[in-house]
Amino acid sequence: MKKITLSIIASLLFISTVVGQRAIVLTNPSGNDRAGEMVEVNALKLKANFQSKSYILKNDKNEEIAYQLSYNGKKKAQSLIFQATVKANSSTTYTLTEGKPATVKPKTAAFFVPERKDDMAWENDIAAYRMYGPALANENPSNGVDMWVKKTDEVFMAKMYNDELHNKLSYHLDRGQGMDCYKVGHTLGAGGVAPYAADSLWVGNQFSRYKILEVGPLRSSFTLTYDSVKVGTGYYKQEITITTTAGSMLNKAVVKFTGPSQKMELGTGIFLHDGKGNLQLNAANGTVAYAEEAISEFKIPSGRDYVGVFVPVQTNKAIRKGVHGLLLTNYRVGDKFTYYFGAGWNKWLFPTDEDWFNALNNYRESVLNPIIVKLK
């Protein structure tokens, strides 16, 4: 009788544990291994009480995995995101159970820097970026992207700004973690976007307003608004929402122009500086990639820096136009247009030009063949 009772208790405990678990099955449909790739799970379908309980996420090796909850302005968590690893053409299962999770190390950040003339700054564990705000209006800025190379998975921009502004330690010098060695001028910089009409690229100026949507350890996002973007003789409003995620070599950008209807393309691209770098243009794949000498304003050679852009819809052509390498894509005013851009360094993750170019192609494949998420 005692043995039967113990057996029943053990069975009940096992059933209780299984019922309390949420299994997340991930399938990789591609022929490439996916390592550290961000996946997003509908938190509502998980039926977990994130408001009053805490949970631990584990992989199939029973190792705890860091995750982030996204609320999207709601009271309840709308999605759960985490970095997953799935072998090529295979599936694996992650499990969510009740328990106290470990503290998540921040790998992304996004913040406004009014003391540095209204920069909007953001970063992940691969590279760092900024775009220019209203206080810089008298210096002929652009709506292009500035990038900082880094060789650490720590978030470091806030410290770099503080050292520059208060300790007289320039962020244009590498002091062990990275630096700003990139010049934008009035260009698209490291992956900006602008209307292309009448055989001209209409690069914009500084943003008018910003709104930070989310700041988390694994994903951060914000929206910039440009009230007056000149295209020919007309003016347009531009909104661009940029999302950075941990482990991702490129940022996601969703852009929308509103204003007079006219025939227009969008040019997404890269500032070529002296034009001596290694440029790859591929209209069929929707990619443009560039590798060049990394030299800051102090004229100190610092290896190779990289920039890449990917457009997931059909592009008309890839061209070299003036100081830019561009992808040109048809655009209808009022629609949303999604593309990806980002940067890297040969001193962190991408030792050679070829490594960067290959990584961009692999990234493209991951966007076109996303990991499939199922719950059971």
LUMLUM-376330 format. One line per field, with one value per atom (N, C-alpha, C): x, y, z; residue number from 1. Coordinates in steps of 0.001 Angstrom, whole numbers. Last residue first. Example, Ala and Ser with C-alpha at 12.3 -4.5 7.8 and 13.67 -1.06 7.14 Angstrom:
BEGIN
u [12850,13670,12900,13190,12300,13200]
v [-2250,-1060,30,-5690,-4500,-3300]
w [7080,7140,7870,7800,7800,7800]
num [2,2,2,1,1,1]
***
This chain:
BEGIN
u [3555,2805,2909,4034,3864,3141,6501,5245,5213,8196,7891,6530,10840,9402,9151,13123,12880,11381,12810,12818,12602,14175,13763,13761,14887,13992,13461,16624,15416,14405,18621,17861,16584,19673,18985,18133,20876,19806,18989,22868,21814,20607,24464,23796,22652,25363,24573,23813,26799,25661,24763,28819,27856,26614,30227,29545,28483,31224,30351,29566,32823,31692,30705,34693,33852,32619,35925,35125,34214,37355,36271,35334,37952,38300,37092,36911,38347,38719,34438,34576,36028,34574,33647,33866,36483,35397,34460,38175,38709,37643,36823,37645,38311,33417,34848,35644,30225,31098,32542,26706,28144,28924,23577,24418,25887,20117,21443,22262,17189,18098,19467,13758,15091,15962,10472,11359,12699,8084,9181,10163,4668,5806,6828,3229,3470,4624,3326,2328,2496,4304,4177,3030,5842,4610,4432,8875,8186,6944,11420,10184,9470,14798,13594,12366,18261,17087,15865,21097,20055,18833,24372,22931,22173,27124,26718,25260,28047,27241,27250,29068,29809,29079,27768,28538,29316,26565,26102,26829,26480,27402,27062,23585,24448,25444,21283,22317,23345,17748,19160,20041,15283,15408,16845,14619,15208,15343,12125,12847,13344,12810,11922,12739,14713,14121,13112,17832,16433,15738,20590,19800,18355,23890,22470,21793,26842,26021,24574,30239,28835,28085,33246,32330,30931,36744,35352,34443,39916,38897,37527,42489,41930,40923,43084,42508,41805,45337,44763,44293,44607,45277,44619,43521,44336,45138,41685,43067,44053,39299,39764,41175,40090,39330,39893,39765,40680,39860,39633,39015,40017,39280,40194,39473,36353,37321,38255,33673,34761,35840,30217,31428,32401,27373,28305,29594,24038,25202,26090,21448,22484,23519,19572,19149,20160,20234,20124,19610,20226,19428,19206,22079,20661,19783,24784,24082,22579,28019,26643,25950,30682,29936,28488,33825,32380,31781,36388,35916,34395,37593,37247,36768,37984,39052,38741,36302,36008,37027,36474,37424,37229,33122,34285,35241,30733,31964,33242,27824,28796,30149,25236,26449,27318,21594,22976,24025,18615,19232,20692,16349,17742,18229,13209,13977,15388,11569,12257,12856,8527,9676,10269,6104,6909,8223,3940,4797,5575,1777,2018,2889,2903,2353,2705,3088,3140,2566,5142,3802,3919,7076,7012,5561,8481,7270,7365,10388,10302,9022,11965,10691,10436,14854,14300,12996,16908,15712,15172,20467,19271,18110,22635,21937,20772,23613,24600,23955,22395,22056,23062,22823,23312,23060,19938,21188,21541,18603,18469,19831,16989,18251,18048,14952,15001,16355,13455,14665,14673,11284,11377,12525,10755,11560,11652,8899,9004,9810,8781,9355,9322,6968,7225,7746,8146,7516,7837,7830,8309,7469,8976,7999,8648,10778,10186,9168,12789,12483,11979,12091,12254,11827,12912,12738,13006,11196,12204,11961,10227,10344,11502,10107,8916,8999,10934,11502,10339,11142,10260,10994,12032,12449,11493,11468,10994,11518,13050,12645,12167,14100,13583,13117,15903,15527,15045,16475,15930,15555,17730,17886,17319,17257,18574,18823,15454,15585,16951,13262,14677,14787,10998,11365,12866,10549,9457,9754,11161,11732,10588,10916,10112,10746,11760,12072,11091,11788,11338,11760,13313,12551,12155,16647,15286,14643,18469,18303,16845,17885,18633,18367,18248,17567,18496,19041,19448,18811,17900,17512,17777,19549,19305,19064,18243,18972,18579,16620,18028,18882,14094,14729,16238,14670,13761,14504,14740,15533,14555,14725,14037,15012,16920,16434,15676,18582,17623,17166,21778,20584,19701,24227,22982,21716,26210,26283,24906,25611,26438,26388,24243,23477,24294,25518,25360,24454,27135,25755,25519,29084,28860,27402,30208,28960,28845,32940,32480,31235,34130,33347,32883,35046,36066,35404,34516,33879,34979,35398,35504,34610,36360,35903,35964,37681,36368,35852,40195,40052,38731,40093,40698,40444,40414,40116,40861,39071,40237,39798,36805,37425,38723,35957,35487,35974,38357,37654,37197,37988,38537,37757,37022,37930,38678,35027,36380,37441,32619,32961,34397,32333,31741,32240,33727,33958,33520,32644,34092,34428,29943,30318,31804,30143,29647,30090,31054,31872,31442,28899,30201,31077,26973,26740,28049,28113,27963,27770,28315,29391,29181,27394,26890,27834,29641,29096,28455,30963,29516,28852,33469,32968,31480,34451,35006,34705,32981,33193,33756,32513,32960,33173,29720,30915,31277,28187,28414,29715,25466,26853,27017,23316,23637,25132,21500,22311,22662,20248,19477,20201,22870,22017,21131,23750,23754,22878,24714,24386,24463,24815,26052,25838,22464,23338,24618,21317,20766,21696,21745,22857,22478,19451,20490,21680,17862,17620,18760,20122,18912,18912,21292,21473,20166,22106,21562,21369,24440,23698,23169,25605,25150,24587,27658,26910,26644,27757,28165,27272,27241,28093,28609,25375,26667,27610,24013,23844,25236,22781,23820,23292,22171,21748,22878,21134,22187,21598,20539,19811,20803,21836,22028,20959,21728,20517,20765,24249,23512,22428,24840,25706,24906,22821,24079,25088,20838,20702,21992,20578,21737,21649,18484,18639,19742,19060,18834,19128,19224,18794,18470,20863,20515,20048,21675,21204,20906,22466,23223,22741,22540,22133,23072,21904,22953,22502,19368,19766,20795,19477,19479,20027,17671,18883,18736,14278,15344,16546,12570,13216,14362,9708,10950,11555,7924,7911,9217,9282,8712,8759,9598,9359,8664,11946,10884,10811,12585,12884,11685,13670,12608,13175,14360,14760,13676,14915,14098,14699,16563,16205,15370,18136,17091,16709,20893,20293,19277,20116,20916,20155,19593,18940,19802,19402,20347,19663,18106,18003,19105,17406,18355,18393,13999,15243,16123,10955,12028,13259,7524,8717,9789,4870,5780,6948,3188,2695,3592,2236,3316,2744,-288,194,1312,-671,-421,134,1083,-36,336,3279,2326,1129,4738,4163,3057,6062,4681,3985,8225,7866,6385,10681,9259,9020,13516,12951,11465,15875,14770,14310,18540,18014,16873,18313,18470,17832,19868,18995,19345,19948,20689,19729,19022,18655,19468,19306,20406,20212,17275,17168,18325,16975,17101,17053,14618,15765,15766,13489,13517,14772,11471,12815,12683,9355,9587,11052,7044,8292,8579,3762,4711,5971,2164,2300,3289,2423,2152,2405,2647,3864,3670,1339,939,2165,987,1774,1385,97,-806,-38,1249,1955,1096,-286,-536,213,884,-496,-822,3374,3296,1892,4617,3407,3201,8073,6967,5792,10825,9761,8568,14404,13076,12050,17635,16485,15194,20295,19341,18096,22424,22179,21207,22700,23284,23032,21695,21313,21775,23169,22946,22591,21472,22531,22168,19351,20509,21677,16185,17276,18417,14238,13953,15102,14272,15118,14907,11882,12327,13092,11132,11713,12224,8684,9388,9839,8293,8429,9291,6168,7185,7138,5710,5307,6436,4641,5638,4988,2699,3232,4240,2324,1261,1776,4695,4476,3413,4284,5436,5204,2002,1980,3092,2986,1924,1870,4844,5304,4274,3151,4191,4676,1641,985,1989,3635,2941,2283,4293,5315,4679,1852,2387,3401,1722,697,1193,3951,3897,2889,3209,4387,4389,1012,821,1972,2301,1302,1095,3907,4549,3578,1941,2853,3502,822,0,851]
v [23762,22533,22278,26072,25806,24480,26951,26293,26014,28843,28710,28033,28673,28444,28143,31125,29958,29862,32373,32514,31197,32976,31659,31662,35597,35008,33643,35929,36765,36128,34071,33908,34748,35061,33781,33588,37418,37491,36205,36252,37029,37143,35167,34263,34978,37543,36596,35619,38586,39319,38398,36677,36853,37602,37126,35840,35950,39718,39480,38172,39190,40125,39871,37406,36995,37892,39016,37882,37367,40779,41277,40139,39158,39545,40111,38797,39026,39544,39595,39496,39785,39697,38789,38599,42367,41786,41018,43632,43308,42679,44353,43148,42765,45201,45533,44250,46461,45575,46009,47312,47531,46535,47590,47405,47493,47226,47819,47593,46429,46120,46734,47522,47095,46910,48174,47547,47182,50648,49975,49460,51449,51154,50312,54056,52664,52565,56722,56294,54867,56320,57236,56789,53432,54191,55022,52557,52924,53742,50345,51090,51365,50796,49979,50848,50512,51311,50405,50606,49730,50598,52082,52148,50936,53715,52448,52255,57176,56122,54825,59396,58868,57718,58642,59626,58973,55553,56886,57920,52388,53309,54701,50300,51195,51911,47878,48260,49079,47985,47882,48276,47294,47580,47431,44547,45850,46041,42853,42998,44428,42856,42804,43062,43156,41830,41734,44567,44879,43564,45267,44220,44683,46447,46764,45606,46985,46171,46612,47805,48222,47320,47690,47112,47707,48494,48561,48152,47266,47389,47527,49001,47811,48130,51736,50852,49665,54418,53212,52234,57611,56402,55189,60147,59574,58361,61217,61326,60678,60495,61851,62094,57042,58086,59455,54516,55591,56735,51511,52229,53247,50821,51101,51920,48814,49880,50012,47292,47109,48128,46863,47663,47377,45764,45613,46351,45284,46108,46043,43161,43479,44448,41750,42894,43279,39778,39399,40538,41315,40092,39648,43334,43676,42449,43765,42603,42885,44982,45346,44150,45522,44467,44900,47098,47265,46077,47935,46755,46790,51363,50138,49038,53778,52791,51458,55910,55003,53906,57532,57788,56847,57011,57798,58041,55829,55139,55879,55221,56257,55585,53124,53275,54386,52771,52591,53010,52938,52517,52247,54933,54518,54175,54406,54649,54118,56188,55020,55397,57502,57597,56218,59591,58416,58535,60924,61058,59766,62612,61393,61701,64491,64441,63128,62474,63739,63578,60351,60845,62228,57437,58828,59182,55212,55624,57100,52295,53715,54002,50300,50404,51887,48361,49704,49621,46435,46454,47871,46060,46642,46482,43183,44303,44772,41160,42018,43226,40313,40581,41529,40000,38968,39212,41774,41118,40049,44213,43026,42420,47257,46530,45365,49022,48019,47324,52043,51217,50289,53694,52943,51948,56790,55575,54954,58978,58298,57027,62068,60729,60236,64139,63738,62308,66179,64988,64849,68510,68170,67035,69261,68949,68593,69477,70737,70516,66896,67765,69105,66605,65706,66494,67253,67782,66699,66719,66092,66555,67618,68293,67716,66109,66840,67378,63022,64134,64879,61053,61741,62922,57832,59196,59776,55465,56064,57483,52454,53855,54316,49657,50257,51679,46711,48105,48688,43597,44337,45744,42626,41870,42574,44403,43776,43065,47267,46024,45411,49677,49505,48266,50971,49851,49876,53450,52490,51396,56817,55516,54558,59125,58421,57067,62418,61010,60427,64918,64370,62915,65638,66660,66205,64851,64495,65601,66682,66150,65778,65913,66596,65925,63668,64578,65243,63275,63038,64098,62257,63408,63125,61511,61003,62204,61670,62269,61597,61141,60729,61354,61794,62662,62421,60330,60803,61753,58635,58757,59103,59242,59157,59345,57305,58590,58362,55852,55730,57121,54504,55340,55126,53104,52400,53212,54949,53491,52838,57704,57083,55566,59240,58200,57497,62619,61395,60426,64930,64995,63840,63111,64276,64338,60736,60701,61873,58718,60061,59948,56749,56837,58267,55843,56092,56348,55692,56291,56618,52507,53947,54378,50057,50482,51985,49178,48615,48968,50404,49016,48370,52911,52737,51339,54453,53154,53016,57695,56853,55548,59128,58873,58081,59846,58542,58251,61395,61351,59942,62594,61387,61127,64567,64939,63736,64023,63638,63930,64858,65301,64999,63960,65239,65766,61499,62552,63919,60041,60309,61445,59965,60618,60970,58478,59858,60608,56059,56757,58223,55317,55614,56405,54916,55902,56301,52813,54157,55219,50157,51082,52529,46951,48227,49317,44277,45189,46395,42802,42613,43430,44473,43995,43756,46155,44812,44287,48357,47916,46499,51386,49996,49632,53340,53173,51689,55228,53969,54029,57235,57158,55831,57515,56774,56844,60430,59225,58660,62766,61706,60368,65158,64380,63454,68603,67155,66461,71383,70643,69127,72708,72083,71186,73614,74610,74020,71327,71857,72818,70015,70011,70697,69931,70860,70939,67848,69272,70203,64976,65654,67153,62058,63440,64198,58805,59659,61045,56113,57301,58010,52895,53821,55098,49919,51026,52084,46266,47610,48646,43961,43880,45251,44122,43533,43392,47339,45967,45409,50728,49719,48332,54274,52908,51928,57676,56657,55292,60673,59463,58322,63828,62529,61542,66546,65787,64531,67529,68107,67173,66096,65963,66374,66470,67178,67016,64733,66177,66948,61827,62496,64001,59014,60345,61075,55500,56662,57954,52054,53151,54334,48855,50118,51096,45397,46478,47717,43690,43632,44675,43160,44033,43915,39967,40941,41826,39215,39221,40326,37172,38519,38490,34047,34828,36217,33514,33520,34340,31414,32722,32719,29692,29770,31149,27611,28580,28517,27177,26670,27754,26551,27621,27030,25123,24914,26060,24390,25200,25101,21996,22445,23225,21876,21756,22365,20505,21167,20969,21126,20336,21165,22408,21434,20538,23112,23161,22047,23697,23137,23196,26579,25437,24965,28654,27941,26684,31921,30468,29919,34416,33985,32466,35593,35018,34591,37131,36972,36385,37175,36735,36500,39599,38632,38322,40979,40576,39542,41223,40937,40400,43655,42274,42114,46307,45930,44517,47637,46969,46635,48592,49553,48960,46229,47004,47951,44421,44761,45569,41682,42930,43187,40140,40307,41661,38185,39512,39491,35746,36182,37568,33364,34695,35037,30015,30952,32289,27331,28495,29478,24048,25262,26446,21605,22026,23230,21224,20725,21111,22525,21065,20426,25462,24784,23271,27293,26406,25783,29995,29388,28535,30518,30214,29551,33086,31868,31761,34371,34435,33067,35883,34779,35023,38021,37648,36515,38491,39607,39264,36186,36964,38127,33405,34575,35416,32026,32139,33432,31381,31268,31205,31575,30759,30503,33407,31996,31060,35722,35435,33965,35813,35568,35210,34480,35165,34828,34836,33944,34783,35192,35877,34950,34880,34401,35084,35634,36048,35470,33301,34098,34399,31717,32992,33883,30176,30273,31660,27921,29229,29284,26341,26362,27785,26171,26748,26640,25401,24519,25056,26047,26334,25337,25820,25280,25418,24925,25661,25078,25213,24453,25363,24903,25722,24838,24804,23995,24896,25199,26026,25259,24247,23799,24661,25055,25489,25124,23338,23674,24164,22445,23780,24229,19837,20795,22223,18703,18763,19803,18940,19588,19765,17382,18799,19559,14896,15513,17009,14502,14540,15245,14445,15463,15614,12181,13476,14618,10224,10458,11822,10362,10651,10972,9530,10871,11272,6904,7867,9295,5812,5819,6844,6043,6767,6874,4243,5650,6495,1836,2354,3844,1527,1668,2270,1220,2361,2615,-1216,0,1259]
w [-27822,-27496,-26007,-30484,-29063,-28876,-32901,-32556,-31058,-35298,-33872,-33702,-37568,-37359,-35891,-38580,-37729,-37442,-41975,-40511,-39787,-44591,-44105,-42569,-44951,-45946,-45511,-42798,-42895,-43837,-43412,-42172,-42181,-45788,-45805,-44554,-44799,-45783,-45788,-43258,-42610,-43541,-45234,-44294,-43578,-46417,-47213,-46314,-44261,-44799,-45619,-43986,-42896,-43373,-46346,-46134,-45051,-45824,-46974,-46815,-43541,-43480,-44617,-44572,-43446,-43338,-46463,-46917,-45808,-44870,-45718,-46100,-41642,-43011,-43747,-39016,-39225,-40611,-37251,-38711,-39101,-34383,-35050,-36547,-34263,-33474,-34385,-35909,-34590,-33679,-38143,-38251,-36923,-37572,-37456,-37545,-38814,-38055,-38148,-39257,-39392,-38544,-41141,-39964,-40292,-42075,-42238,-40971,-43946,-42846,-43125,-44543,-44965,-43733,-45589,-44602,-45234,-45873,-46573,-45529,-46153,-45285,-46058,-48248,-47855,-46860,-48923,-47942,-47478,-52263,-51129,-50218,-53238,-53360,-52095,-54863,-53634,-53947,-56042,-56276,-54954,-55108,-55014,-55254,-55364,-55717,-55812,-53408,-53911,-54171,-53839,-53590,-54110,-52639,-53215,-52845,-53166,-52553,-53358,-54336,-53181,-52509,-57445,-56702,-55579,-57276,-57668,-56826,-58292,-57638,-58165,-57809,-58568,-57664,-58466,-57502,-58264,-59161,-59523,-58361,-58040,-59476,-59951,-55820,-56104,-57611,-54071,-55334,-55523,-50499,-51658,-52924,-48488,-48697,-49831,-48613,-48906,-49261,-46587,-47234,-47385,-46200,-46332,-47045,-44194,-45080,-45063,-43548,-43566,-44541,-41579,-42554,-42421,-41220,-40787,-41936,-40342,-41381,-40736,-38489,-39112,-40209,-37942,-36923,-37560,-38241,-38854,-37770,-37235,-36761,-37414,-37547,-38631,-38183,-35934,-35457,-36433,-37019,-37295,-36763,-37903,-37233,-37597,-40184,-39773,-39181,-41524,-40406,-39879,-44934,-43831,-42764,-45728,-45956,-44769,-47406,-46439,-46759,-47977,-48155,-47031,-49838,-48722,-49033,-50552,-50852,-49620,-51832,-50848,-51426,-53354,-52557,-51506,-55094,-53684,-52803,-57425,-57353,-55911,-56954,-57060,-56906,-55274,-55805,-55812,-54870,-55174,-55807,-52812,-53486,-53631,-52481,-52615,-53358,-50570,-51288,-51306,-50942,-50240,-51166,-52083,-52266,-51588,-51655,-52759,-52977,-49506,-50595,-51779,-48825,-48406,-49573,-49468,-49869,-49486,-47698,-48062,-48299,-48793,-48000,-48567,-48842,-49243,-48251,-50640,-49386,-49688,-52169,-52232,-50837,-53581,-52375,-52585,-56229,-55712,-54355,-57527,-56641,-56393,-58772,-59051,-58292,-56206,-57389,-57586,-54076,-54836,-56041,-51270,-52624,-53331,-48241,-48955,-50345,-46283,-46610,-47242,-45972,-46425,-46720,-43676,-44372,-44719,-42784,-43128,-43901,-40572,-41282,-41516,-40127,-40296,-41078,-38037,-38882,-38927,-38187,-37591,-38572,-38340,-38965,-38089,-36790,-37454,-38114,-33613,-35010,-35642,-30894,-31802,-33269,-29897,-29521,-30544,-32147,-31306,-31033,-32885,-32766,-31816,-35085,-34027,-34052,-36007,-36041,-34830,-38062,-36812,-36935,-39449,-39531,-38149,-41422,-40137,-40338,-43114,-43034,-41596,-45245,-43865,-43879,-47957,-47405,-45926,-50637,-49293,-48715,-54043,-53004,-51681,-56022,-55554,-54439,-54997,-56124,-55619,-51825,-52965,-54197,-48457,-49807,-50842,-45609,-46468,-47904,-42690,-43979,-44790,-40345,-40778,-42199,-39370,-40135,-40767,-36491,-37432,-38048,-35334,-35634,-36679,-32805,-34051,-34162,-31508,-31424,-32797,-29458,-30688,-30433,-28446,-28222,-29542,-26872,-28014,-27586,-24619,-25865,-27089,-22533,-22636,-23958,-23871,-23123,-23311,-24570,-24237,-23363,-26915,-26056,-25807,-28106,-27979,-26968,-28064,-27711,-27403,-30536,-29539,-29294,-31721,-31498,-30486,-34338,-33061,-32953,-36577,-35854,-34454,-37751,-37384,-36552,-40330,-38984,-38701,-43811,-42758,-41406,-46697,-45795,-44790,-50102,-48714,-47816,-52760,-51956,-50477,-55647,-54306,-53388,-58990,-57870,-56563,-61140,-61219,-60112,-60203,-61200,-61248,-56980,-58031,-58946,-54121,-55343,-56458,-50591,-51878,-53042,-48469,-48972,-50276,-45660,-46756,-47167,-44444,-44418,-45636,-43988,-44242,-44138,-42864,-42742,-42859,-44988,-43970,-44034,-46732,-46060,-44983,-46108,-46904,-46153,-45198,-45688,-46657,-42779,-43629,-44044,-41553,-42307,-43276,-40663,-41014,-41882,-37975,-39202,-39430,-35617,-36645,-37997,-32385,-33550,-34552,-30830,-31063,-32223,-28296,-29609,-29742,-26023,-26325,-27717,-25863,-25452,-25794,-26819,-25499,-24948,-29809,-29234,-27907,-30300,-30049,-29402,-30345,-31645,-31514,-27921,-28395,-29810,-25794,-27073,-27420,-22771,-23378,-24666,-21043,-22134,-22711,-19275,-18875,-19934,-20409,-19055,-18626,-23037,-22640,-21304,-23182,-24168,-23632,-21067,-21092,-22056,-21865,-20607,-20587,-24245,-24270,-23018,-23145,-24137,-24242,-21520,-20913,-21867,-23502,-22445,-21780,-25051,-25600,-24516,-24262,-23866,-24296,-23362,-23863,-23353,-24261,-23265,-23964,-26038,-26028,-24931,-27969,-26689,-26806,-29917,-29763,-28362,-32362,-30992,-30992,-34222,-34139,-32673,-34788,-33965,-33960,-37411,-36707,-35921,-38491,-38035,-37298,-41208,-39985,-39710,-42466,-42564,-41196,-42684,-42041,-42169,-41904,-42800,-41980,-41102,-40896,-41924,-41088,-42305,-42104,-38701,-39168,-40390,-37638,-38266,-38851,-36376,-37629,-38357,-34063,-35018,-36330,-32606,-32147,-33100,-33804,-34085,-33704,-34494,-34103,-34301,-36232,-35795,-35607,-34923,-35967,-35366,-34284,-33883,-35128,-33042,-34076,-33454,-32781,-32179,-33251,-32870,-33290,-32629,-31285,-32473,-32899,-29308,-28952,-30143,-30129,-29643,-29365,-29736,-29951,-29613,-30285,-29967,-30289,-30012,-30004,-29682,-31355,-30984,-31129,-30255,-30900,-30444,-29381,-29715,-30542,-28642,-29767,-30308,-26337,-27509,-28750,-24522,-24248,-25376,-25422,-25675,-25452,-26526,-25910,-26183,-25974,-26550,-25789,-26523,-25674,-26437,-26249,-27121,-26229,-26250,-25596,-26665,-25550,-26424,-25577,-23629,-24875,-25883,-20164,-21262,-22469,-18839,-19160,-20318,-16620,-18023,-18260,-13742,-14294,-15717,-13891,-13631,-14250,-12729,-13739,-13293,-10619,-10639,-11645,-12022,-11272,-11402,-14279,-13193,-12410,-17602,-16361,-15293,-20966,-20005,-18784,-23160,-22181,-21185,-26577,-25394,-24453,-28891,-27999,-26820,-32441,-31040,-30177,-35720,-34712,-33330,-38928,-37756,-36798,-40926,-41269,-40097,-38812,-40139,-40326,-35306,-36393,-37719,-33478,-34112,-35275,-30774,-31626,-32141,-29947,-30088,-30982,-27732,-28748,-28780,-27359,-26845,-28009,-26307,-27284,-26605,-26140,-25432,-26479,-26241,-26853,-25927,-24552,-25869,-26543,-21203,-22141,-23444,-20458,-20473,-21494,-21028,-19643,-19536,-23945,-23279,-21829,-25323,-24809,-24097,-25820,-26927,-26463,-24210,-23876,-24968,-24125,-24799,-24591,-22154,-22430,-23075,-22915,-22655,-22986,-21615,-22469,-22049,-21460,-21171,-22128,-20460,-21576,-21199,-18772,-18716,-19829,-20080,-19746,-19753,-20947,-19593,-19115,-23565,-22731,-21264,-24808,-24730,-23963,-22630,-23923,-23724,-20594,-20762,-22148,-18672,-20003,-20128,-15874,-16361,-17730,-14512,-15278,-15690,-12051,-12819,-13429,-11771,-11600,-12431,-12382,-10974,-10718,-15108,-14211,-12745,-16539,-16345,-15367,-16669,-15894,-15551,-19916,-18687,-17982,-22468,-21322,-20001,-24906,-23918,-22684,-26200,-26502,-25551,-25268,-24893,-25133,-26478,-25034,-24590,-29289,-28829,-27350,-29624,-29319,-28824,-31714,-30990,-30849,-31718,-32105,-31213,-32816,-32027,-32599,-32794,-33574,-32751,-31949,-31289,-32017,-35026,-33693,-33113,-37286,-36759,-35313,-40103,-38668,-38242,-43249,-42419,-40945,-44762,-44753,-43954,-43034,-43963,-43817,-41150,-42474,-43466,-37901,-38847,-40236,-35408,-36574,-37515,-31998,-33058,-34174,-29606,-30605,-31745,-26340,-27543,-28536,-23761,-24712,-25962,-20546,-21872,-22822,-17563,-18570,-19857,-15886,-15655,-16681,-16712,-16971,-16832,-15719,-17159,-17504,-12949,-13583,-15078,-12614,-12245,-12924,-13379,-14168,-13900,-11292,-12688,-13569,-9085,-9171,-10597,-9693,-9606,-9719,-9552,-10822,-10832,-6861,-7869,-9214,-5722,-5444,-6494,-6668,-7064,-6872,-5403,-6865,-7368,-2751,-3229,-4743,-2806,-2460,-2960,-3397,-4321,-4094,-1158,-2470,-3479,803,875,-465,0,0,0]
num [376,376,376,375,375,375,374,374,374,373,373,373,372,372,372,371,371,371,370,370,370,369,369,369,368,368,368,367,367,367,366,366,366,365,365,365,364,364,364,363,363,363,362,362,362,361,361,361,360,360,360,359,359,359,358,358,358,357,357,357,356,356,356,355,355,355,354,354,354,353,353,353,352,352,352,351,351,351,350,350,350,349,349,349,348,348,348,347,347,347,346,346,346,345,345,345,344,344,344,343,343,343,342,342,342,341,341,341,340,340,340,339,339,339,338,338,338,337,337,337,336,336,336,335,335,335,334,334,334,333,333,333,332,332,332,331,331,331,330,330,330,329,329,329,328,328,328,327,327,327,326,326,326,325,325,325,324,324,324,323,323,323,322,322,322,321,321,321,320,320,320,319,319,319,318,318,318,317,317,317,316,316,316,315,315,315,314,314,314,313,313,313,312,312,312,311,311,311,310,310,310,309,309,309,308,308,308,307,307,307,306,306,306,305,305,305,304,304,304,303,303,303,302,302,302,301,301,301,300,300,300,299,299,299,298,298,298,297,297,297,296,296,296,295,295,295,294,294,294,293,293,293,292,292,292,291,291,291,290,290,290,289,289,289,288,288,288,287,287,287,286,286,286,285,285,285,284,284,284,283,283,283,282,282,282,281,281,281,280,280,280,279,279,279,278,278,278,277,277,277,276,276,276,275,275,275,274,274,274,273,273,273,272,272,272,271,271,271,270,270,270,269,269,269,268,268,268,267,267,267,266,266,266,265,265,265,264,264,264,263,263,263,262,262,262,261,261,261,260,260,260,259,259,259,258,258,258,257,257,257,256,256,256,255,255,255,254,254,254,253,253,253,252,252,252,251,251,251,250,250,250,249,249,249,248,248,248,247,247,247,246,246,246,245,245,245,244,244,244,243,243,243,242,242,242,241,241,241,240,240,240,239,239,239,238,238,238,237,237,237,236,236,236,235,235,235,234,234,234,233,233,233,232,232,232,231,231,231,230,230,230,229,229,229,228,228,228,227,227,227,226,226,226,225,225,225,224,224,224,223,223,223,222,222,222,221,221,221,220,220,220,219,219,219,218,218,218,217,217,217,216,216,216,215,215,215,214,214,214,213,213,213,212,212,212,211,211,211,210,210,210,209,209,209,208,208,208,207,207,207,206,206,206,205,205,205,204,204,204,203,203,203,202,202,202,201,201,201,200,200,200,199,199,199,198,198,198,197,197,197,196,196,196,195,195,195,194,194,194,193,193,193,192,192,192,191,191,191,190,190,190,189,189,189,188,188,188,187,187,187,186,186,186,185,185,185,184,184,184,183,183,183,182,182,182,181,181,181,180,180,180,179,179,179,178,178,178,177,177,177,176,176,176,175,175,175,174,174,174,173,173,173,172,172,172,171,171,171,170,170,170,169,169,169,168,168,168,167,167,167,166,166,166,165,165,165,164,164,164,163,163,163,162,162,162,161,161,161,160,160,160,159,159,159,158,158,158,157,157,157,156,156,156,155,155,155,154,154,154,153,153,153,152,152,152,151,151,151,150,150,150,149,149,149,148,148,148,147,147,147,146,146,146,145,145,145,144,144,144,143,143,143,142,142,142,141,141,141,140,140,140,139,139,139,138,138,138,137,137,137,136,136,136,135,135,135,134,134,134,133,133,133,132,132,132,131,131,131,130,130,130,129,129,129,128,128,128,127,127,127,126,126,126,125,125,125,124,124,124,123,123,123,122,122,122,121,121,121,120,120,120,119,119,119,118,118,118,117,117,117,116,116,116,115,115,115,114,114,114,113,113,113,112,112,112,111,111,111,110,110,110,109,109,109,108,108,108,107,107,107,106,106,106,105,105,105,104,104,104,103,103,103,102,102,102,101,101,101,100,100,100,99,99,99,98,98,98,97,97,97,96,96,96,95,95,95,94,94,94,93,93,93,92,92,92,91,91,91,90,90,90,89,89,89,88,88,88,87,87,87,86,86,86,85,85,85,84,84,84,83,83,83,82,82,82,81,81,81,80,80,80,79,79,79,78,78,78,77,77,77,76,76,76,75,75,75,74,74,74,73,73,73,72,72,72,71,71,71,70,70,70,69,69,69,68,68,68,67,67,67,66,66,66,65,65,65,64,64,64,63,63,63,62,62,62,61,61,61,60,60,60,59,59,59,58,58,58,57,57,57,56,56,56,55,55,55,54,54,54,53,53,53,52,52,52,51,51,51,50,50,50,49,49,49,48,48,48,47,47,47,46,46,46,45,45,45,44,44,44,43,43,43,42,42,42,41,41,41,40,40,40,39,39,39,38,38,38,37,37,37,36,36,36,35,35,35,34,34,34,33,33,33,32,32,32,31,31,31,30,30,30,29,29,29,28,28,28,27,27,27,26,26,26,25,25,25,24,24,24,23,23,23,22,22,22,21,21,21,20,20,20,19,19,19,18,18,18,17,17,17,16,16,16,15,15,15,14,14,14,13,13,13,12,12,12,11,11,11,10,10,10,9,9,9,8,8,8,7,7,7,6,6,6,5,5,5,4,4,4,3,3,3,2,2,2,1,1,1]
***
